[in-house]
Amino acid sequence: MASENNSFTVMIVREAGTIHYGKCQALFVPSLDGEIVVLPYHTPMIAKLGKGEVSIRDGRIKNIITNIETGLIYVGDNEVTVLVDL
C-alpha cells in the first residue's frame, strides 16, 4: 500500500455515481494532446480529457479503472477529481 508521503487521493465520477475513490501513487488520463500523468503534489490544474483509458498505479501494479469518451480533471491540494462521460 502507498504511504501518505508518496500518494494522493483520486475520485473518478460518472453521472451514475463514483467509479473509484482511494489513494494511489500515479494517475494516467487521456488529454486532448496526449496522456497526462499526475503524481503526488502535482501542480494545480484543470484540463479537458479525450477518448482513452483512465488508470492508476499503486505500488508496482497499474490498474485500468475505466475507458472514457470525454471528461474533465481537476488537480489541487494533493487530491484529484476526474469527471467522465458527462
Secondary structure, DSSP 4 states (H G I P E B T S, - for coil): ---GGG-EEEEEEETTEEEEEEEESEEEEEETTEEEEE-TTPPPEEEEE-SEEEEEEETTEEEEEEEESSEEEEEETTEEEEEE--
